[in-house]
Amino acid sequence: MNIISLLLYTVSINLDNIPIGISLELNSKKSNFKKLVKISFFTSIITLISMIIGKYISFMFPVKIANRLGATILIIIGSYLLFKEYNLKSKNKCKNPASFHEILVLSINNSLAGLSASITGINYFFATIFNFIFSSIFLYIGAKIGKKVNNTKIEKYSNYLSAIIIIILGIIEWK
């Protein structure tokens, strides 16, 4: 198991949690640690399910083809997220990721990355544990930032960074 790929994967899919944590803090009267843990748990379960499905898909192909398929999907997902984020910013649309609907959408994005990461051979057990840990950490950091200041620069660039890391992960996993 490649620890660098595991770390890149889990950090990249959870960077979006910083602006979610900021928004949750800005939109609530008090900090709610239970809410942050529930979000982390929910996204981790969705990620686990998608990675298990990805593991079964990987059995349908020879290892090299499965690896390249997963890496290609990661590169496509990262490129799509980068393009989508650029279009949102260029159209000056403001998004508020604090709603359940948008958290669900983020979980679906995690599931696509989880599916392809699993195909590349990233261990789903460790990825789920790391996903929960980084999700919780980034939500907590976001909540702390939201408590201190309304920092839109972090929210502005975290989605770009996440997309770029997913592309890098796809390139690294192309074996």
C-alpha positions in Angstrom: 0.0 0.0 0.0 1.3 3.4 -1.0 0.9 5.7 2.0 1.5 8.8 -0.2 -1.4 7.9 -2.4 -3.6 7.2 0.6 -2.8 10.6 2.1 -3.2 12.5 -1.1 -6.5 10.8 -1.7 -8.0 11.4 1.7 -6.7 15.0 2.0 -7.9 15.9 -1.5 -11.5 14.6 -1.0 -11.8 16.3 2.4 -10.4 19.8 1.6 -13.9 20.8 0.7 -14.8 20.3 4.4 -12.9 23.5 5.4 -15.4 25.8 3.7 -18.3 23.6 4.9 -17.0 24.0 8.5 -16.7 27.8 8.0 -20.3 27.9 6.6 -21.6 25.7 9.4 -20.1 28.0 12.0 -21.2 31.2 10.3 -24.7 29.9 9.9 -25.2 28.6 13.4 -25.5 30.3 16.8 -23.2 27.8 18.5 -20.5 25.4 17.5 -21.9 21.8 17.2 -19.2 19.2 17.5 -21.8 16.4 17.1 -22.8 17.8 13.7 -19.2 17.8 12.5 -18.8 14.2 13.6 -22.1 13.1 11.9 -21.0 14.7 8.6 -17.6 13.0 8.8 -19.2 9.7 9.6 -21.7 10.0 6.8 -19.2 10.9 4.1 -16.9 8.1 5.4 -19.6 5.5 5.1 -20.4 6.6 1.5 -16.7 6.5 0.7 -16.4 3.0 2.1 -19.3 1.7 0.1 -18.0 3.2 -3.1 -14.5 1.8 -2.5 -15.9 -1.7 -1.9 -17.8 -1.4 -5.2 -14.6 -0.2 -6.9 -12.8 -3.2 -5.5 -15.3 -5.5 -7.1 -15.0 -3.7 -10.4 -11.2 -4.0 -10.3 -11.6 -7.8 -10.3 -13.2 -7.6 -13.7 -10.0 -6.3 -15.3 -6.3 -7.2 -15.2 -4.4 -5.2 -12.6 -2.7 -2.9 -15.0 -5.9 -2.1 -16.9 -7.9 -1.6 -13.6 -5.1 0.7 -12.3 -5.1 2.8 -15.4 -8.9 2.9 -15.5 -9.0 4.1 -11.9 -6.2 6.6 -12.5 -8.0 7.9 -15.6 -11.2 8.4 -13.7 -9.4 10.3 -11.0 -7.8 12.6 -13.6 -11.2 13.1 -15.2 -12.9 13.8 -11.9 -10.2 16.3 -10.9 -10.3 18.0 -14.2 -14.1 18.2 -14.1 -14.0 19.7 -10.5 -11.3 22.2 -11.5 -13.3 23.2 -14.6 -16.6 23.4 -12.6 -15.0 25.5 -9.9 -13.5 27.9 -12.5 -16.9 28.3 -14.2 -18.6 28.9 -10.8 -16.0 31.6 -9.9 -16.0 33.2 -13.3 -19.8 33.5 -13.2 -19.5 35.0 -9.7 -21.9 32.4 -8.2 -21.7 32.2 -4.5 -22.3 28.7 -3.0 -23.2 27.9 0.5 -22.2 24.3 1.3 -23.9 24.2 4.7 -27.1 22.6 3.5 -27.7 18.9 3.8 -28.3 18.7 0.0 -24.8 20.0 -0.7 -23.2 17.8 1.9 -24.9 14.9 0.1 -23.5 16.1 -3.2 -20.0 16.2 -1.7 -20.5 12.6 -0.5 -21.4 11.6 -4.0 -18.2 13.3 -5.3 -16.3 11.4 -2.6 -17.9 8.2 -3.8 -16.8 8.7 -7.4 -13.2 9.4 -6.2 -13.5 6.4 -3.8 -14.6 4.1 -6.6 -11.7 5.1 -8.8 -9.2 5.2 -5.9 -10.2 1.6 -4.9 -9.7 0.5 -8.5 -6.2 1.8 -8.4 -5.5 -0.3 -5.3 -5.8 2.1 -2.4 -6.9 0.1 0.7 -10.5 0.9 1.5 -10.2 0.1 5.2 -7.4 2.6 5.8 -8.9 5.1 3.4 -12.2 5.0 5.4 -10.3 5.6 8.6 -8.2 8.4 7.1 -11.3 9.8 5.5 -13.1 10.1 8.8 -10.0 11.6 10.5 -9.3 14.2 7.8 -12.9 15.0 7.3 -13.2 15.7 11.1 -10.0 17.7 11.2 -10.9 19.9 8.2 -14.5 20.5 9.4 -13.1 21.5 12.8 -10.5 23.8 11.2 -13.2 25.3 9.1 -15.4 25.8 12.1 -12.6 27.5 14.0 -11.8 29.8 11.1 -15.5 30.6 10.8 -15.6 31.5 14.4 -12.7 33.8 14.1 -13.2 35.5 10.8 -15.2 35.4 7.6 -12.3 34.2 5.4 -13.5 33.8 1.9 -10.0 33.2 0.4 -9.8 29.8 2.1 -13.2 28.9 0.7 -12.3 30.3 -2.7 -9.1 28.2 -3.2 -9.8 25.0 -1.3 -11.9 23.5 -4.1 -9.2 24.3 -6.7 -6.5 22.7 -4.5 -8.7 19.6 -4.0 -9.2 19.2 -7.7 -5.5 19.6 -8.4 -4.6 17.0 -5.8 -7.0 14.5 -7.3 -5.4 15.0 -10.7 -1.9 14.5 -9.2 -3.2 11.4 -7.5 -4.4 10.0 -10.8 -1.1 10.8 -12.4 0.8 9.0 -9.5 -1.5 6.0 -9.7 -1.0 5.6 -13.5 1.3 2.6 -13.4 
